[in-house]
């Protein structure tokens, strides 16, 4: 289980705090979505958990271990990160791009072995892009490229998966494809997933739990159907919304006045 307790963060200098005592947990084998408007602290919190930024107060632990104090090499055994997008400097093949996820498993001055290549092939098959293994990473679609990043994270074989807005820049179909693949793989492998999202409807459909952030604080956390209410969404985004029930899910849409 990932536990975040009383997390505070601010940039050096006189800048105000961005995170103001955020606390929540992500259960093992479940997917939790971070929701919030721009400037709410989602990206900051994500970078603190990933170890890219160092928080000033609070604790981040996974299965009882403080991960914020780990070296980058040891952290790579605990968590894998899927960024929003990635532009490689060279036209690596899809297979080689995913093979980079094995870096923490290959000793210094050694080359990837048979086991590493088997894990890469399994990761490619898990997300449904095994047929692309010889294609240049720079010559595939945006949705396929995002699946490569997910496969690279799976090849790392870390129990905690962090996804930073995995559906950004993707079309309507590929948003569903990506989140379905992540959810299915999470369930098969028992992973713990924390992801940031912009669309509350995607969180409603795919997340086991949702954490709503506003001005550096969590304002609600729990099952999507319980916390994604009109009142909470109005407080978080500053707009009025309607919610309708459809096939067991709530569908959220903004109230728009028409002339």
Backbone as CSV, one residue per row, in Angstrom:
resi,resn,N_x,N_y,N_z,CA_x,CA_y,CA_z,C_x,C_y,C_z
1,UNK,0.839,-1.197,0.000,0.000,0.000,0.000,0.877,1.251,0.000
2,UNK,0.497,2.197,-0.857,1.170,3.493,-0.866,0.472,4.413,0.124
3,UNK,1.251,5.007,1.025,0.687,5.919,2.020,1.375,7.275,1.943
4,UNK,0.576,8.314,1.821,1.064,9.690,1.791,0.474,10.403,2.997
5,UNK,1.321,10.906,3.880,0.850,11.464,5.146,1.369,12.884,5.344
6,UNK,0.432,13.810,5.449,0.723,15.207,5.817,1.832,15.803,4.942
7,UNK,1.700,15.667,3.640,2.756,16.091,2.723,2.691,17.595,2.468
8,UNK,3.851,18.243,2.628,3.984,19.675,2.364,5.106,19.873,1.356
9,UNK,4.873,20.806,0.423,5.917,21.138,-0.546,5.792,22.595,-0.966
10,UNK,6.941,23.255,-1.103,7.014,24.585,-1.681,8.357,24.721,-2.372
11,UNK,8.399,25.557,-3.390,9.661,25.819,-4.059,10.504,26.757,-3.196
12,UNK,11.813,26.715,-3.342,12.679,27.586,-2.537,12.328,29.062,-2.728
13,UNK,12.547,29.835,-1.690,12.244,31.256,-1.758,10.952,31.578,-1.029
14,UNK,10.329,32.645,-1.445,9.130,33.122,-0.740,7.834,32.604,-1.342
15,UNK,7.921,31.663,-2.262,6.713,31.147,-2.907,5.814,30.469,-1.877
16,UNK,4.504,30.523,-2.069,3.584,29.859,-1.128,3.648,28.349,-1.272
17,UNK,3.154,27.657,-0.281,3.116,26.199,-0.335,2.210,25.733,-1.469
18,UNK,2.651,24.696,-2.161,1.825,24.086,-3.209,1.045,22.919,-2.644
19,UNK,1.689,22.108,-1.818,1.001,21.027,-1.101,0.911,21.413,0.364
20,UNK,-0.284,21.290,0.931,-0.533,21.786,2.276,-1.098,20.689,3.180
21,UNK,-0.277,19.677,3.418,-0.690,18.617,4.332,-1.542,17.541,3.692
22,UNK,-1.245,17.171,2.460,-2.035,16.159,1.747,-1.805,14.785,2.366
23,UNK,-2.903,14.054,2.579,-2.828,12.695,3.130,-3.854,11.806,2.440
24,UNK,-3.402,10.639,1.977,-4.313,9.615,1.454,-3.518,8.340,1.235
25,UNK,-4.209,7.253,0.958,-3.566,5.975,0.693,-4.038,5.385,-0.617
26,UNK,-3.190,4.553,-1.206,-3.532,3.824,-2.426,-3.387,2.343,-2.109
27,UNK,-4.481,1.621,-2.137,-4.466,0.223,-1.734,-3.777,-0.656,-2.766
28,UNK,-3.122,-1.702,-2.276,-2.457,-2.656,-3.146,-3.465,-3.312,-4.075
29,UNK,-3.108,-3.385,-5.360,-3.995,-4.015,-6.328,-5.131,-3.143,-6.797
30,UNK,-5.056,-1.837,-6.497,-6.108,-0.931,-6.930,-5.525,0.267,-7.668
31,UNK,-6.421,0.952,-8.396,-6.058,2.137,-9.155,-6.712,3.354,-8.522
32,UNK,-5.904,4.327,-8.147,-6.407,5.573,-7.579,-6.085,6.714,-8.530
33,UNK,-7.084,7.555,-8.791,-6.912,8.691,-9.696,-6.859,9.982,-8.900
34,UNK,-5.876,10.822,-9.230,-5.784,12.172,-8.674,-6.490,13.133,-9.627
35,UNK,-7.485,13.845,-9.124,-8.215,14.821,-9.921,-8.033,16.204,-9.328
36,UNK,-8.011,17.209,-10.183,-7.917,18.583,-9.703,-7.657,19.526,-10.856
37,UNK,-8.043,20.783,-10.708,-7.781,21.762,-11.770,-6.295,22.082,-11.870
38,UNK,-5.921,22.783,-12.928,-4.539,23.235,-13.061,-4.157,24.073,-11.844
39,UNK,-2.979,23.795,-11.291,-2.522,24.539,-10.130,-2.979,23.967,-8.801
40,UNK,-3.652,22.813,-8.835,-4.166,22.225,-7.592,-3.107,21.446,-6.832
41,UNK,-2.000,21.093,-7.498,-0.937,20.339,-6.833,-0.778,18.918,-7.328
42,UNK,-1.530,18.517,-8.359,-1.436,17.139,-8.857,-0.026,16.789,-9.319
43,UNK,0.516,17.619,-10.202,1.832,17.331,-10.761,2.907,17.396,-9.681
44,UNK,2.786,18.351,-8.770,3.752,18.457,-7.677,3.739,17.206,-6.814
45,UNK,2.550,16.748,-6.453,2.442,15.549,-5.631,3.028,14.347,-6.366
46,UNK,2.718,14.252,-7.657,3.222,13.155,-8.471,4.752,13.141,-8.468
47,UNK,5.361,14.318,-8.633,6.819,14.395,-8.682,7.447,14.094,-7.326
48,UNK,6.757,14.439,-6.253,7.262,14.097,-4.918,7.247,12.592,-4.707
49,UNK,6.160,11.936,-5.108,6.073,10.477,-4.956,7.126,9.795,-5.818
50,UNK,7.335,10.315,-7.039,8.302,9.721,-7.957,9.746,9.972,-7.529
51,UNK,9.952,10.892,-6.570,11.299,11.201,-6.116,12.000,12.256,-6.937
52,UNK,11.263,12.925,-7.828,11.861,13.980,-8.641,12.006,15.273,-7.856
53,UNK,11.077,15.530,-6.938,11.146,16.697,-6.064,11.106,16.225,-4.620
54,UNK,11.815,16.936,-3.751,11.884,16.561,-2.341,10.946,17.440,-1.528
55,UNK,9.998,16.813,-0.848,9.045,17.556,-0.019,9.714,18.017,1.266
56,UNK,9.147,19.075,1.870,9.728,19.634,3.087,9.218,18.961,4.362
57,UNK,8.028,18.399,4.308,7.465,17.750,5.497,6.502,16.667,5.048
58,UNK,6.312,15.672,5.922,5.415,14.575,5.629,6.167,13.311,5.261
59,UNK,5.412,12.248,4.981,5.997,10.937,4.708,5.353,10.321,3.473
60,UNK,6.178,9.602,2.710,5.713,8.801,1.578,6.279,7.406,1.765
61,UNK,5.411,6.426,1.922,5.888,5.070,2.156,5.112,4.084,1.292
62,UNK,5.766,2.968,0.990,5.126,1.883,0.246,5.391,0.587,0.986
63,UNK,4.321,-0.071,1.383,4.412,-1.294,2.186,5.284,-1.085,3.416
64,UNK,5.120,0.090,4.036,5.819,0.387,5.273,7.225,0.918,5.112
65,UNK,7.725,1.019,3.885,9.092,1.498,3.637,9.054,2.943,3.153
66,UNK,9.879,3.783,3.775,9.990,5.176,3.361,10.707,5.216,2.020
67,UNK,9.988,5.573,0.936,10.598,5.533,-0.381,11.263,6.855,-0.762
68,UNK,10.954,7.923,-0.036,11.551,9.217,-0.377,13.035,9.270,-0.061
69,UNK,13.510,8.388,0.799,14.931,8.387,1.170,15.751,7.385,0.361
70,UNK,15.105,6.660,-0.556,15.809,5.645,-1.328,16.658,6.285,-2.425
71,UNK,17.728,5.614,-2.780,18.536,6.042,-3.920,17.730,5.794,-5.196
72,UNK,18.065,6.486,-6.291,17.344,6.244,-7.546,17.359,4.783,-7.965
73,UNK,18.477,4.080,-7.735,18.573,2.677,-8.119,17.599,1.815,-7.322
74,UNK,17.530,2.055,-6.011,16.621,1.264,-5.178,15.167,1.665,-5.409
75,UNK,14.931,2.950,-5.689,13.565,3.395,-5.957,13.011,2.736,-7.213
76,UNK,13.891,2.467,-8.175,13.461,1.840,-9.424,12.939,0.430,-9.199
77,UNK,13.313,-0.198,-8.085,12.781,-1.520,-7.757,11.390,-1.425,-7.142
78,UNK,11.033,-0.231,-6.682,9.742,-0.048,-6.010,8.693,0.549,-6.932
79,UNK,9.075,1.552,-7.722,8.088,2.242,-8.542,8.581,2.479,-9.958
80,UNK,7.614,2.491,-10.871,7.876,2.789,-12.285,6.980,3.949,-12.686
81,UNK,7.495,4.818,-13.551,6.792,6.040,-13.927,6.469,6.016,-15.422
82,UNK,5.228,6.361,-15.739,4.811,6.555,-17.126,4.549,8.045,-17.311
83,UNK,5.424,8.754,-18.033,5.238,10.200,-18.215,4.124,10.498,-19.212
84,UNK,3.774,11.788,-19.301,2.742,12.195,-20.247,3.146,11.873,-21.673
85,UNK,4.379,12.150,-22.011,4.885,11.892,-23.350,6.398,11.826,-23.301
86,UNK,6.974,11.280,-24.370,8.418,11.105,-24.397,8.896,11.188,-25.835
87,UNK,9.865,12.030,-26.087,10.450,12.167,-27.420,11.874,11.615,-27.375
88,UNK,12.104,10.435,-27.923,13.443,9.851,-27.845,14.422,10.591,-28.742
89,UNK,15.693,10.690,-28.328,16.687,11.384,-29.154,17.105,10.582,-30.378
90,UNK,16.876,9.252,-30.346,17.240,8.385,-31.466,16.043,7.489,-31.810
91,UNK,15.956,7.039,-33.043,14.808,6.197,-33.449,14.970,4.749,-32.992
92,UNK,14.948,4.540,-31.679,15.023,3.181,-31.155,13.847,2.350,-31.664
93,UNK,14.056,1.046,-31.738,12.932,0.162,-32.010,12.029,0.132,-30.780
94,UNK,10.801,-0.264,-30.984,9.868,-0.388,-29.868,10.431,-1.346,-28.826
95,UNK,11.015,-2.448,-29.273,11.580,-3.427,-28.340,12.682,-2.790,-27.495
96,UNK,13.584,-2.068,-28.136,14.695,-1.454,-27.391,14.208,-0.356,-26.451
97,UNK,13.157,0.370,-26.852,12.607,1.403,-25.972,12.063,0.783,-24.695
98,UNK,11.414,-0.368,-24.821,10.880,-1.058,-23.640,12.009,-1.705,-22.847
99,UNK,13.042,-2.179,-23.552,14.179,-2.810,-22.882,14.868,-1.855,-21.911
100,UNK,14.741,-0.553,-22.150,15.331,0.426,-21.230,14.732,0.316,-19.826
101,UNK,13.517,-0.215,-19.735,12.904,-0.414,-18.431,13.615,-1.453,-17.581
102,UNK,14.516,-2.226,-18.181,15.246,-3.255,-17.450,16.560,-2.737,-16.868
103,UNK,16.825,-1.430,-16.997,18.119,-0.877,-16.586,18.461,-1.209,-15.132
104,UNK,17.470,-1.150,-14.252,17.744,-1.391,-12.832,18.049,-2.863,-12.538
105,UNK,17.776,-3.749,-13.492,18.015,-5.179,-13.297,19.319,-5.653,-13.934
106,UNK,19.960,-4.776,-14.701,21.181,-5.173,-15.415,22.388,-4.566,-14.705
107,UNK,23.331,-5.393,-14.232,24.519,-4.863,-13.548,25.323,-3.941,-14.461
108,UNK,26.038,-3.019,-13.818,26.872,-2.068,-14.546,27.872,-2.809,-15.438
109,UNK,28.016,-2.320,-16.664,28.923,-2.868,-17.679,28.455,-4.202,-18.247
110,UNK,27.255,-4.655,-17.863,26.691,-5.872,-18.436,25.670,-5.518,-19.509
111,UNK,25.317,-6.498,-20.308,24.282,-6.330,-21.324,23.023,-7.076,-20.892
112,UNK,21.851,-6.642,-21.362,20.625,-7.372,-21.032,20.732,-8.831,-21.471
113,UNK,20.232,-9.708,-20.624,20.300,-11.136,-20.911,18.993,-11.703,-21.428
114,UNK,18.938,-13.011,-21.490,17.754,-13.699,-22.013,16.526,-13.396,-21.169
115,UNK,16.691,-13.397,-19.856,15.566,-13.109,-18.956,15.015,-11.706,-19.211
116,UNK,15.896,-10.729,-19.403,15.458,-9.353,-19.659,14.643,-9.275,-20.945
117,UNK,15.089,-9.962,-21.979,14.379,-9.921,-23.254,13.041,-10.642,-23.173
118,UNK,12.965,-11.680,-22.369,11.688,-12.365,-22.171,10.689,-11.472,-21.453
119,UNK,11.167,-10.739,-20.448,10.289,-9.830,-19.710,9.774,-8.727,-20.629
120,UNK,10.639,-8.221,-21.500,10.229,-7.173,-22.435,9.150,-7.695,-23.376
121,UNK,9.353,-8.889,-23.913,8.359,-9.440,-24.829,7.026,-9.657,-24.118
122,UNK,7.075,-10.120,-22.877,5.851,-10.309,-22.102,5.142,-8.991,-21.857
123,UNK,5.903,-7.921,-21.587,5.303,-6.605,-21.365,4.644,-6.086,-22.629
124,UNK,5.301,-6.288,-23.772,4.717,-5.867,-25.050,3.416,-6.615,-25.327
125,UNK,3.413,-7.895,-25.059,2.201,-8.687,-25.283,1.098,-8.294,-24.302
126,UNK,1.491,-7.941,-23.075,0.494,-7.589,-22.052,-0.321,-6.371,-22.454
127,UNK,0.304,-5.420,-23.154,-0.418,-4.220,-23.567,-0.854,-4.285,-25.031
128,UNK,-0.635,-5.442,-25.663,-1.192,-5.658,-26.991,-0.413,-5.068,-28.147
129,UNK,0.905,-4.862,-27.988,1.682,-4.276,-29.081,2.895,-5.133,-29.432
130,UNK,2.797,-6.427,-29.189,3.905,-7.307,-29.526,4.263,-7.266,-30.999
131,UNK,3.274,-7.006,-31.849,3.506,-6.972,-33.291,4.307,-5.746,-33.728
132,UNK,4.483,-4.779,-32.826,5.212,-3.554,-33.164,6.678,-3.600,-32.743
133,UNK,7.164,-4.736,-32.275,8.455,-4.757,-31.593,9.618,-4.280,-32.463
134,UNK,9.522,-4.434,-33.780,10.619,-4.012,-34.651,10.414,-2.616,-35.243
135,UNK,9.255,-2.014,-34.999,8.976,-0.700,-35.564,9.769,0.378,-34.835
136,UNK,10.206,1.441,-35.540,10.848,2.568,-34.843,9.855,3.250,-33.918
137,UNK,10.307,3.529,-32.716,9.437,4.169,-31.721,8.923,5.514,-32.208
138,UNK,9.706,6.176,-33.055,9.326,7.502,-33.555,8.333,7.434,-34.707
139,UNK,8.033,6.232,-35.206,7.179,6.098,-36.383,5.853,5.418,-36.083
140,UNK,5.436,5.445,-34.840,4.146,4.859,-34.474,3.224,5.958,-33.964
141,UNK,1.950,5.638,-33.813,0.967,6.644,-33.426,1.128,7.058,-31.970
142,UNK,0.445,8.149,-31.596,0.521,8.620,-30.216,-0.011,7.609,-29.223
143,UNK,-1.100,6.941,-29.568,-1.649,5.923,-28.675,-0.716,4.742,-28.520
144,UNK,-0.102,4.309,-29.632,0.850,3.205,-29.570,2.085,3.599,-28.771
145,UNK,2.514,4.845,-28.923,3.686,5.311,-28.176,3.404,5.320,-26.677
146,UNK,2.197,5.691,-26.293,1.846,5.679,-24.871,1.825,4.252,-24.337
147,UNK,1.381,3.310,-25.161,1.400,1.907,-24.753,2.835,1.402,-24.605
148,UNK,3.749,1.911,-25.417,5.161,1.560,-25.271,5.679,2.021,-23.910
149,UNK,5.293,3.225,-23.499,5.721,3.733,-22.197,5.152,2.891,-21.057
150,UNK,3.908,2.440,-21.226,3.316,1.551,-20.212,4.075,0.226,-20.184
151,UNK,4.380,-0.323,-21.363,5.125,-1.580,-21.423,6.512,-1.427,-20.804
152,UNK,7.150,-0.294,-21.044,8.472,-0.052,-20.444,8.378,-0.063,-18.926
153,UNK,7.335,0.553,-18.380,7.152,0.561,-16.924,6.883,-0.853,-16.406
154,UNK,6.094,-1.648,-17.148,5.823,-3.021,-16.722,7.096,-3.861,-16.753
155,UNK,7.939,-3.623,-17.753,9.194,-4.376,-17.850,10.104,-4.099,-16.663
156,UNK,9.897,-2.993,-16.005,10.705,-2.646,-14.830,10.387,-3.551,-13.653
157,UNK,9.213,-4.193,-13.696,8.767,-5.134,-12.663,8.731,-4.508,-11.271
158,UNK,8.269,-3.278,-11.206,8.084,-2.606,-9.923,6.624,-2.777,-9.494
159,UNK,6.357,-2.923,-8.208,4.977,-3.150,-7.753,4.096,-1.905,-7.766
160,UNK,4.715,-0.710,-7.833,3.963,0.548,-7.820,4.124,1.242,-9.163
161,UNK,3.001,1.581,-9.783,3.011,2.207,-11.104,2.417,3.603,-10.997
162,UNK,3.175,4.607,-11.462,2.739,5.999,-11.449,2.527,6.462,-12.883
163,UNK,1.330,6.979,-13.188,1.024,7.454,-14.527,0.618,8.913,-14.470
164,UNK,1.363,9.753,-15.178,1.111,11.184,-15.185,0.258,11.539,-16.399
165,UNK,-1.036,11.732,-16.180,-1.984,12.080,-17.232,-1.769,11.215,-18.476
166,UNK,-1.966,9.902,-18.341,-1.664,8.981,-19.451,-2.552,9.178,-20.676
167,UNK,-3.663,9.898,-20.536,-4.571,10.072,-21.675,-4.402,11.425,-22.360
168,UNK,-3.476,12.249,-21.881,-3.292,13.556,-22.513,-2.775,13.366,-23.931
169,UNK,-3.233,14.215,-24.845,-2.830,14.197,-26.257,-3.359,12.981,-27.018
170,UNK,-4.245,12.195,-26.413,-4.789,11.023,-27.098,-6.219,11.278,-27.544
171,UNK,-6.613,10.616,-28.631,-7.989,10.754,-29.096,-8.928,9.938,-28.206
172,UNK,-10.210,10.064,-28.472,-11.237,9.464,-27.615,-11.046,7.955,-27.479
173,UNK,-10.788,7.268,-28.596,-10.618,5.816,-28.563,-9.394,5.420,-27.756
174,UNK,-8.257,6.072,-28.025,-7.022,5.668,-27.371,-7.009,5.963,-25.880
175,UNK,-7.786,6.947,-25.433,-7.922,7.165,-23.995,-8.487,5.910,-23.328
176,UNK,-9.506,5.332,-23.947,-10.128,4.127,-23.389,-9.187,2.937,-23.491
177,UNK,-8.505,2.802,-24.628,-7.576,1.691,-24.828,-6.487,1.695,-23.767
178,UNK,-5.879,2.852,-23.538,-4.782,2.953,-22.571,-5.251,2.576,-21.166
179,UNK,-6.351,3.182,-20.724,-6.807,2.934,-19.353,-7.307,1.505,-19.172
180,UNK,-7.899,0.934,-20.207,-8.344,-0.458,-20.106,-7.142,-1.392,-19.992
181,UNK,-6.102,-1.136,-20.780,-4.905,-1.968,-20.713,-4.242,-1.861,-19.342
182,UNK,-4.156,-0.643,-18.817,-3.545,-0.446,-17.504,-4.357,-1.167,-16.433
183,UNK,-5.676,-1.007,-16.478,-6.526,-1.650,-15.472,-6.422,-3.171,-15.538
184,UNK,-6.475,-3.727,-16.746,-6.425,-5.184,-16.888,-5.077,-5.741,-16.428
185,UNK,-3.990,-5.060,-16.788,-2.663,-5.503,-16.377,-2.492,-5.385,-14.868
186,UNK,-3.015,-4.301,-14.298,-2.948,-4.110,-12.851,-3.609,-5.278,-12.126
187,UNK,-4.773,-5.691,-12.606,-5.497,-6.771,-11.946,-4.777,-8.103,-12.088
188,UNK,-4.203,-8.362,-13.258,-3.508,-9.624,-13.483,-2.238,-9.718,-12.659
189,UNK,-1.520,-8.605,-12.518,-0.224,-8.622,-11.855,-0.262,-8.109,-10.421
190,UNK,-1.422,-7.682,-9.949,-1.533,-7.204,-8.577,-0.781,-5.923,-8.310
191,UNK,-0.715,-5.029,-9.312,0.018,-3.781,-9.152,-0.789,-2.764,-8.359
192,UNK,-0.095,-1.778,-7.835,-0.706,-0.621,-7.193,-0.495,0.570,-8.116
193,UNK,-1.580,1.262,-8.478,-1.504,2.300,-9.510,-2.009,3.630,-8.970
194,UNK,-1.191,4.679,-9.158,-1.602,6.051,-8.890,-1.440,6.825,-10.184
195,UNK,-2.513,7.494,-10.623,-2.426,8.252,-11.867,-3.122,9.597,-11.711
196,UNK,-2.639,10.578,-12.461,-3.299,11.868,-12.517,-4.165,11.909,-13.764
197,UNK,-5.340,12.515,-13.631,-6.278,12.630,-14.746,-6.890,14.019,-14.745
198,UNK,-7.391,14.430,-15.903,-8.152,15.668,-16.010,-9.652,15.407,-16.088
199,UNK,-10.035,14.281,-16.662,-11.434,14.009,-16.961,-12.078,13.202,-15.836
200,UNK,-13.030,13.775,-15.096,-13.672,13.015,-14.020,-14.477,11.830,-14.528
201,UNK,-14.937,11.873,-15.786,-15.668,10.733,-16.325,-14.763,9.513,-16.493
202,UNK,-13.505,9.722,-16.880,-12.573,8.602,-16.968,-12.274,8.046,-15.586
203,UNK,-12.142,8.916,-14.605,-11.941,8.455,-13.229,-13.143,7.644,-12.750
204,UNK,-14.339,8.095,-13.099,-15.557,7.385,-12.709,-15.582,5.982,-13.305
205,UNK,-15.109,5.844,-14.546,-15.185,4.566,-15.251,-14.094,3.587,-14.821
206,UNK,-12.885,4.087,-14.547,-11.751,3.177,-14.408,-11.133,3.114,-13.015
207,UNK,-11.244,4.161,-12.227,-10.545,4.194,-10.942,-11.318,3.438,-9.867
208,UNK,-10.578,2.795,-8.974,-11.194,2.186,-7.793,-11.477,3.247,-6.738
209,UNK,-10.572,4.229,-6.641,-10.767,5.333,-5.718,-10.292,6.626,-6.379
210,UNK,-10.803,7.739,-5.888,-10.454,9.057,-6.417,-10.029,9.950,-5.268
211,UNK,-8.978,10.739,-5.492,-8.570,11.777,-4.551,-8.732,13.113,-5.271
212,UNK,-9.519,14.011,-4.703,-9.798,15.312,-5.310,-8.951,16.373,-4.616
213,UNK,-8.133,17.069,-5.406,-7.249,18.097,-4.863,-7.732,19.483,-5.256
214,UNK,-7.591,20.408,-4.319,-7.933,21.809,-4.585,-7.035,22.691,-3.729
215,UNK,-6.266,23.548,-4.390,-5.360,24.468,-3.711,-4.441,23.761,-2.723
216,UNK,-3.907,22.621,-3.169,-2.905,21.922,-2.374,-3.428,21.068,-1.250
217,UNK,-4.739,20.880,-1.190,-5.323,20.043,-0.147,-6.298,19.053,-0.764
218,UNK,-6.409,17.871,-0.143,-7.426,16.936,-0.615,-8.766,17.346,-0.021
219,UNK,-9.778,17.457,-0.879,-11.100,17.855,-0.392,-12.057,16.671,-0.304
220,UNK,-11.684,15.564,-0.935,-12.504,14.355,-0.847,-11.680,13.181,-1.336
221,UNK,-11.925,12.011,-0.785,-11.242,10.792,-1.208,-12.156,9.608,-0.940
222,UNK,-12.188,8.679,-1.905,-13.029,7.505,-1.740,-13.460,6.948,-3.081
223,UNK,-14.487,6.099,-3.057,-14.999,5.500,-4.280,-15.537,6.589,-5.209
224,UNK,-15.307,6.479,-6.520,-15.728,7.534,-7.455,-17.194,7.924,-7.324
225,UNK,-18.078,6.947,-7.223,-19.505,7.249,-7.165,-19.883,8.012,-5.900
226,UNK,-19.052,7.898,-4.860,-19.363,8.556,-3.592,-18.806,9.977,-3.517
227,UNK,-17.620,10.201,-4.101,-16.974,11.506,-3.926,-17.136,12.430,-5.126
228,UNK,-17.408,11.882,-6.301,-17.597,12.737,-7.473,-19.044,13.222,-7.516
229,UNK,-19.353,14.100,-6.603,-20.687,14.678,-6.499,-20.695,16.066,-7.125
230,UNK,-21.887,16.567,-7.400,-22.008,17.909,-7.988,-21.391,18.951,-7.065
231,UNK,-21.577,18.791,-5.765,-21.034,19.758,-4.807,-19.513,19.738,-4.794
232,UNK,-18.917,18.535,-4.740,-17.460,18.449,-4.729,-16.843,18.938,-6.033
233,UNK,-17.482,18.615,-7.147,-16.965,19.051,-8.446,-17.074,20.570,-8.600
234,UNK,-18.137,21.150,-8.069,-18.284,22.604,-8.111,-17.196,23.254,-7.250
235,UNK,-16.932,22.683,-6.111,-15.908,23.227,-5.223,-14.523,23.110,-5.859
236,UNK,-14.274,22.018,-6.574,-12.956,21.775,-7.138,-12.721,22.568,-8.421
237,UNK,-13.713,22.573,-9.320,-13.532,23.215,-10.623,-14.172,24.592,-10.732
238,UNK,-15.058,24.909,-9.807,-15.710,26.212,-9.852,-16.786,26.325,-10.907
239,UNK,-17.354,25.194,-11.335,-18.447,25.223,-12.304,-19.563,24.295,-11.827
240,UNK,-20.765,24.542,-12.320,-21.903,23.681,-12.012,-21.952,22.533,-13.005
241,UNK,-22.265,21.344,-12.497,-22.346,20.166,-13.352,-23.638,19.414,-13.064
242,UNK,-24.003,18.577,-14.002,-25.099,17.633,-13.829,-24.534,16.220,-13.832
243,UNK,-25.182,15.326,-13.130,-24.801,13.924,-13.116,-26.016,13.078,-13.448
244,UNK,-25.853,12.136,-14.372,-26.922,11.204,-14.705,-26.401,9.788,-14.544
245,UNK,-27.272,8.861,-14.219,-26.892,7.459,-14.070,-27.096,6.727,-15.390
246,UNK,-26.063,5.972,-15.787,-26.142,5.217,-17.031,-25.380,3.912,-16.871
247,UNK,-26.073,2.791,-16.967,-25.462,1.460,-16.871,-24.613,1.294,-15.611
248,UNK,-25.106,1.830,-14.510,-24.406,1.671,-13.242,-23.322,2.695,-12.987
249,UNK,-23.077,3.601,-13.936,-22.078,4.655,-13.762,-22.763,6.016,-13.784
250,UNK,-22.113,6.973,-13.145,-22.556,8.350,-13.247,-21.818,9.022,-14.394
251,UNK,-22.535,9.771,-15.190,-21.932,10.548,-16.273,-22.007,12.017,-15.885
252,UNK,-20.872,12.706,-15.967,-20.750,14.087,-15.516,-20.656,14.991,-16.738
253,UNK,-21.460,16.035,-16.760,-21.332,17.014,-17.831,-21.626,18.403,-17.290
254,UNK,-20.933,19.416,-17.795,-21.104,20.775,-17.274,-22.409,21.376,-17.719
255,UNK,-22.933,22.260,-16.900,-24.125,23.020,-17.274,-23.694,24.197,-18.139
256,UNK,-24.161,24.212,-19.356,-23.778,25.270,-20.294,-25.038,26.001,-20.703
257,UNK,-25.017,27.314,-20.496,-26.152,28.133,-20.882,-26.094,28.446,-22.390
258,UNK,-27.209,28.204,-23.082,-27.283,28.469,-24.510,-28.190,29.682,-24.760
259,UNK,-27.791,30.464,-25.717,-28.603,31.645,-26.073,-29.885,31.210,-26.793
